Structures are given as structure tokens and as C-alpha cells.
Amino acid sequence: MGQRVNIQYSINIDDLPKKILYMVARAHARLEESAKALEKMGSKNEEDVLTLQVVDNISFCRDRLIDVDVALNDMTNIILSYIKFKSQENDSQPEQAPNLVSPDAQKLQELITNFKDSMNSDEVTD
């Protein structure tokens, strides 16, 4: 099995389901490869089982199973990251300001006029 390296890249959020399904299909193909190799080993005669070829087939199967495990882990991390992103997106939506009832404009105008009148009348009496 080759050396693995973690990379990070971005994709459109709408493409995530397709990416996961692609990864599932690849993991499934690896499992099928492993199952076929195991089936082939199982059909051997007893005298042909204890050979280096069978050891190589076992190694091949183990490598495929490791590939599947790594892919499943990657899918889990992607899905959990998506869920975390969506929950933070919902948490960060601004709260709506309470709906304040504005005073009636006409009534406010009357209060201002009355206040001005009362100020003018105080000046006249002084």
C-alpha cells in the first residue's frame, strides 16, 4: 500500500452529496475486489492454500480493506464537517429585532405643537 497524505480543498456545497456517493461507489468496488480475491482463494484445493500466492492475495485483500476503511473515515469526516457547518450557519443567523410599535405620527406632532405652544405662552407671561 502506498503512502497516504492528507490534503484539503474546497468544493461547492451542492456537490457534496455527489462526492460522498462517488466515494461510496469506490469503497464498494474495493470491497468487491477483495471479496473476489477471497472467493478465488476459497476455491483452491487444500494442497494449494499454503503458498506465497495465497499470502499475496491475503495482502491484496488487506490493502483493499484498508482503502475502504480510510474512505469510510474520510466520508465520516466530510459529513460531520458539513453538519457542523450547517449548525453554525443556523446559529449565526442574526436575530430579528423586536417589532417596535412606532407612535402615531399625528399624535406625536400634536405633542410637539402643544409643547411649543406652552413654551411660547411661558415666554409671554414672563
C-alpha positions, 0 to 999 in steps of 0.5 A: 500500500502506498503512502497516504497524505492528507490534503484539503480543498474546497468544493461547492456545497451542492456537490457534496452529496455527489462526492460522498456517493462517488466515494461510496461507489469506490469503497464498494468496488474495493470491497468487491475486489477483495471479496473476489480475491477471497472467493478465488482463494476459497476455491483452491484445493487444500494442497494449494492454500499454503503458498506465497500466492495465497499470502499475496492475495491475503495482502491484496485483500488487506490493502483493499480493506484498508482503502475502504476503511480510510474512505469510510473515515474520510466520508465520516469526516466530510459529513460531520464537517458539513453538519457542523457547518450547517449548525453554525450557519443556523446559529449565526443567523442574526436575530430579528429585532423586536417589532417596535410599535412606532407612535402615531405620527399625528399624535406625536406632532400634536405633542410637539405643537402643544409643547411649543405652544406652552413654551411660547405662552411661558415666554409671554407671561414672563 
